[in-house]
């Protein structure tokens, strides 16, 4: 029985450290020496080989994980799948900076978020921001709730957000090819959707409004105060798109032109 116990213990120990080991049994007396030198010879090659394979797998796994994290800051074709898995719906969509240091964001086709089963894919949208602006996590606690699709911010200049809302919330007659004109005129749209953007009634806060057309799509544009915010609204497919660019008083004063340029760059493609 002592020999059997020793063999089992030795085998378990050898899998942990398949080298020459020293074993001191505490419960075995007079049957074997107090210190037994156990050498694994014949089977050690297979055990060592298995251990090497396990170590190799662990090293390779760690290498992949570390490489995946460290390379996220360096976009490349081969990292698309890794980014999608690690960022869980926040797939980066920013271009490289242009000559003025501005980057263009395009909503990736693979990005999650469809507002329920049965909805068609969200039609991509684009906008441009200065180089230091970055995407930040979306929370359902933010204004817009579950319909908040994207947030960006800059500690120096301000922040922006995109709300993508199903048009069925407002009318069941708009179909799958809605336009902003079908939803209503500018004053109706800002009165209905402005509160979703600023969290309060917009009455008396609209400083200006205008209508613009780009590639056959109509956009309503508004400037509100307070709070300081530019709002752009349009419709495409079966959704309404609301784009907000805002900042505090100091940011608005110092970076008004950049914030307006960001707002004017919004397009649904």
N, C-alpha and C positions, 0 to 999 in steps of 0.2 A: 504493500500500500504506500510505503514511504517512497519507493522508487517511482511509482505511478504519479504521485503528487509532485515529485521533483521534476519529472519529465514534462508534465503539463505546465508547471510554472516556468520552466526553462524555455519551452516553446513560445509561451506568451511573451516572455521577456525578450526572446530573440527577435520577435517580430518588431518590438520597439527599438531594439538596438542590435542588429544582426552582426555583432562582432564578438570577440572573446570577452566573457563576463565572469564576475565573481559573485557567488551566491552563498549567503550565510543563513541556513535554516535555523529557526528558533525553536521548533517543536520536535526536531529529529535528533535523538541522542544515541551515541554508541553504534549507530548503524552505518554512518558515513562520517568522514572527517568533518570538523566544524566548518572548514572552508573548502568548498568544492570548486575546482576549476572546470568549467564547462566549455567545450569548444564545439562550435557548429561547423562542420566541414562539408559533408556531401550536399546537405540541403541548403547550405548558406548561400550558394550561388543563386538558387531560385528565389530565396527570401530577399537577398540583396537586390536582385534584378527587379523584384516586385516593388521594393522600397524605392529604388531609383526611379521606376516608372511613376510611382505616386508623387515623389518629390518633383519630378519633371512636370507632371500635370499641375501640381500646385504652383510651381514657378511660372509655367505658361499662363495659368489662369490669372495669377497676380499681375503678370506682365500685360495681359490683355486689358484687365481692369484699369491698371494705372495708365496704360497708353490711351485707353478710351477717354479717361477723364482729362488727362493732360493735353490731348489733341483736340479737345472740343473747341479750344480757342483758335484753332487753325483749320478752317473749313476745307474739305476736300471731297472728291467724288466718293472715295472709298468709305467715308464716315457717315454717309446718309442714314444707314440702318442703325448704327450705333447712336447717333443723335436722336433719332426718333424714339428709341427705346428708353434712353436715359432722361430725356426731357419730357416724356409723357404728354405729347400734344403741343408742346411749345417748340416746334421745329424752327430753327433760325431761318429767316427769309431775307436778311439784309445783304445788299450788294457791297462791293468794295467802294471806298470813297471816290468821288469824282474829283476834278481839278479844284473845286471849291471846298472840298472836304465834306460834301453831303453824300449820304447813302440812301438808296431806294429800297424800301421794304415791299415785298410782294408776298401775299398770303400763300404759303405752300399748299399745293394740291393735296399732300398727304396729311395735312394738319387735321386733328380730330375736332369734333364739334359740329353736329348736324341738327341740334335742337329737336331731337326725337326721331323715332323710327318712321320711315316713310317719306322723310324730307329729302329733296334733291341735294346734291353737294352744294356747299356754299360757293358762289361765284367769287373768284379771287379779287382782292382789292389791292391798291398800291398807294404809297405816299413816300415823301422824302423827308429826311431829318438830318440835322448836323451830325458829325461823326461821333460825338460823345453821348448821343442818345442811345439807350439800350432798352430791350424788352424786359418787362418785369412780370412776376407771376400774377395771374388773375384769381380773384377771390369772389365767391358768390355773395360776400358781404358788401362788395363794392356796389356803387350805383349801376343799375342795369342788371344786377343779379346773374342768373344763368344765361342771359342773352349777351353778357359782356364777353366779347370774343378776343380782345387784345388790349394790352396796356404797354405804354412806353414812358420813360421818364428821363429827365436830365436834372441833376441837382442844381445846375446853374440856371437853366432856362425855363423849365416847367414840365408838363406832362401831357399825355394824350391817351385817348381810349376809343375803341370801336365797339358799338353795339349793333348786333345783327338780329333783328326781330322778325318773326313770321308775320306776313301781312294779314293772315287769317285772324290775328288779334283785333284787327280794325274793320275788316270787311270780308265776307265769304264770296264776294263777287269779283275780286281782283284776279283770281286765277293764278297761273304759274308764269305769267309774263307781265308782272306789275310795273307800273311807272309811277314816279313821284306825282305826276299830274293827276293820275287816277285816284291817288290817296287824298289829294286836296291841294288848295293853294298854299303859299308860304305861311300866311298867318294861321291857318288851321293846323298845319303840320307843326309849327313851333309851339303852339298852344297845347297841342296834344302830346308832343314828345319832349318838349323842353324840360318839363319836370323830371323826366327820367335822366336827363343829362346833368341837372344841377341840384336835384333833390328838393325843389320848391317851385312854386308858381312863377311863371315867367312874365306875368303882367307888369308892365312898366319897366322891364329890364332890357328889352330889345332896342339896342341903339341903332342898328341898321340891318337891312335884309336885301338880298339880291338874287337873281336867277342867272345861271350860266349853263351853257351846253358844251359838252365835249364828246366828240365821236358819236353823236346821236343820242346821248343820255343827258337828262336834265338834272341839275344840282341846285338845291336851295341852300343859300349861305346866310348865316346870321352872326352878328356880334352882340353879345350880352354883357351887361354890367349892372350891379355886381351879381355873381362873381364874374371876374374877367374870363371870358371864354368865347372861342370861335366854334360854331357848329355848322357842319355840312351834312345835308340829308339828300339821299337819293334812293331809288328802288331798282331792283334787278331780280329776275326770276320770281320767286315767291317770298322775297324778303325785303325789308326796309333796312337801309344802312345809315347809321348815325355816327359821325366822326367828330369828336370833341378835342380841342386843343386849348389848354388853360394854364394859368400860372398865378402866383400871388402878385400883390401890388408892385413889388420891386421888380420881379421878373417881367411883368407886363410892361413896365416902363422902360426897362433896359433892353428887352429882347422882343419888343412888339413886332418888328419887321420879320424876324425869323419865325415867330409863332404864326404870323399871318401867311408866310410863305409855306409853312408846313400844312396849314389848313387848306390853302389853295391847291396844293399838290394832290389832294385825295382824288382817286379815281377807282371806279369799279370796272373791271376789265372783262 
